[in-house]
């Protein structure tokens, strides 16, 4: 199978230094291996998406000097041909193929981080419910992904469902992502097995950039990378070089001409 990496940003905020570093690491590894790179923008959650955030993704990739082989080439091409909002019925049909699911009326606020299986045996149906998958047969699922939601109460697919579907469809072979997503990676492999599919994606996890001991996050209003750094050359010098030295004992070999 031809090797393929993916860049899969979410247009829910302006990209920060951690997002940019992840782009660089994936690009670097893909080009070293002679692999293709897919740009996939995860916009299935329409409530968090903004046009300016979509535009920022392309601007940051260009700012970094990163190219890709598959996917949209600008925001207009993305909206017309690649937006995940165009695929909702595909995701719904995919979700219906998952065995051992049940409808649930519980909210995250009610159940906390670990779902206790409250609605498993209630045989609920109707609007305003979430569809969960019974994870008892899955191996070593983390607490916060127990009986994970596949279809949300607001009639939208979950990130986990969309990501598995897209990786299977696109035949992605390599994903380099932050260590905070290790549990998610494991769940996605297990969900694919539930469907009788062997997800060919190999997940690798890198250390996270931090600010005052906390990981950088859009939800925590991390500074946009182009606001924080005066140029991409400064970003490569201060962030990428430092990261490669600290984590891998390497000098910066990924700066583009």
N, C-alpha and C positions, 0 to 999 in steps of 0.2 A: 504494500500500500504506500502511496506517495505521502511523505511526511507533510503535515500542515499544522502550523501554530495559529492561534487566534488572538486578536485584540478585541476585548468585549466590554467597552465602557458603557456606563449607564448615564443618560442625559438628565440627571437629577440635581446637577450643580456644576459649577465650574471646576475643572480638573485641577487637582493639587499635585504637589511634588511626588507623592507616593504613586499616584496614577501615572505620571510621566515616567518615573523610574521603571515601573512595570512595563510600560510600552517599550522602553529602551532594552530591557532585559530580554523580552520576548523577541524583539527585532534582531538583537544581537545573536541569540541562540539559533533562531531560524536561519539567518544568513550564514552562520558558521556551518550549519548542517546542510545547506542547500535546499531548505524546506520552503514551502509556500507560506504566505501569511494572509489570513482572512481577517477583514475588518467586519465585526458584527456589533451593531449598536443595540443594546438591550433596552428598548423603549416600550415593552409590553405594558408597563405601568403608566398609563396615560396621565394619571393625576400628578405625577412627579416630573413629567417631561416638559421642557420649555425649548422653544426654537433657538434661543440664544445658547442653551447648553449643547444642543446638537451642533451648532456652528462652532462652538468652542472646541469640540473634539477634533474637527478637521483642522482648525487653526493651530492647535497644540501639536498635532502630528506633523504638520508642515513646519512649525517652529522648531521641532526636534530634528527635522530632516529625515523622518521615517517614511518609508514607502510600504506598500502592501500589494498583493497580487489579486485578491478577490474581494468583492464587496463594493459599496458605493464610493464614488469618487468625489462627491460634494453633497451638501445638505439637500439639494433639490433631487438629486438622483436617489438619495436615501429615502426621502419621503415618498417618492413615486414608486420605487421598485423594491426597497429592502426593509421598510418599517415593519416591525413585528405586529403592529396594530392591524396590518393587512391579513394576518394569519390566525386570527382568533379562533375561527372554526376548525382550522387544522389542529391547533392545540387542544380544542375541545374533543375532537375525535381521538386524538392521541391519549388524552386523559381517560377517556371511556374504556380504553384497552387495558388500563392498569387494574390488576386483580386486588381483592382484599381492600376495597375502599368503603368509606361510610360517610354519611352527611353529619355535620356537627354544628351546633348552635353556639358553642362556647367562644368567647373572645380571649385574646391573649391576656387581657387585664384580669379576667376571671381565673385562668388556669396557671398563669405565671410562665416560667421558662420551660417547665417539663409538663407535657400534657398527660393527665392521669387516665385517659381512656374513657372519659365520662359518657360519651355518646356512642361508643362502639356497638352496643347491643340494642339501641333504641329504634333502629329502622326509621330514622327521620327522613322527611322529604319536604320539598317546597322551596319557596324563594327565600333569599336572605341567609342561606346556610353555606358553610364551607365544606368542601370535599377533602377528606383526609385519607391517607393510606395507612393501613395497619402494618406497623413495622416489626412485628414480633418475629417474622422470618428473616429479617435483615440482620446482618452480623455487626455487632459493636456500633450501633447507631448512637450518636451523642445525645445527651439528655434533651437539648433544645430542638432536636430534629425528630424526636419520638412522635410517631403518627403525624408526620409533616403534612401541612396543607398543600394540596395540589391545585385546587381551584378555590379562589377566594370568595368571600361573601358578597363582594361588589361585582361579581361575575367577570373576574379577570383571572387569567392563569397565574400561577405562582412562578417565581424565578426558577426554582428547582426544576419544575416541569419543563419550562421553556428551554432551559439550558441543556437538559438531556435531549430533548427533541432536536434542537439545533445542532448539537454535537454529532448526533447520529446522522442527521440529514447531510451535514457538511463534511462528515468523515474527518473531523478534527483528530489529530493524533497526539498533539502535545499542547499542554496548557501550563504556563508558569505563572503562579499566582501567590498572593501573600499567605503566610502561615496561619492567619486568622480564618482561612477558608478550607483548612484541612478536613474538618468534619463535613463540610458541604461537598467536597470532592468525593469523599467516601460514600456519602448518601447517594450522590448522582450515579456512581458506579453500581450501587446496590439497586437503585430504582430501575436502571436499565436491565439488570438481571431479572428483576420481577417481571419485566415485559418479555423475557426470553431473548433479550438482545445482549450482545457483548460489546459494551462501550469501549471502543479502541483507544480512547483518549488516555494518555499517560499524564498524570498530574504531578507537578513538581512545585514545591513551596519555598518561597524565599522569606528572609527576615523583613520586617516592616520598618519604614521610616517612622520616627516618633517625634513628638513635640512635647517637652516637659513630661516625658514618661508615658504619654498617651499616643496611640496610633493616630495617624492623620486620617480624617474622615470628613466627607462633605456634610454629614449630619451635624458634626461639631464645628462647622464653619471654618474648616482649614483654609488657609490663604490660597487663592488661585495661583498656580505656578508662575504665570506670566506677570503677576503683580509682585510676587516674592523675589523673582530674579530678573535682572535688567536685560539679560540675553540668554539664549540657549547655551552659548559658550560658557557662561558663568554657571549655569545649572549643571552642565556636564563636568565642569571642573570641581565645583563644590559638593555636588551630590553624587553623581555617578562614580567619579574617581574615588571618593571617600568610601562609598558603599563597597566597591569592588576590592579595595585594599583591606577594609575591615572584615568583610565576610569571606573573601576568597583569596586574599593575599595577592591580588592581581593589580596591575596598573590599568589605567583607563585605556581600553582598546576599542571602545565602541563609539567614540566621537566621530561624527561624519564630517567629511571635507566640505 
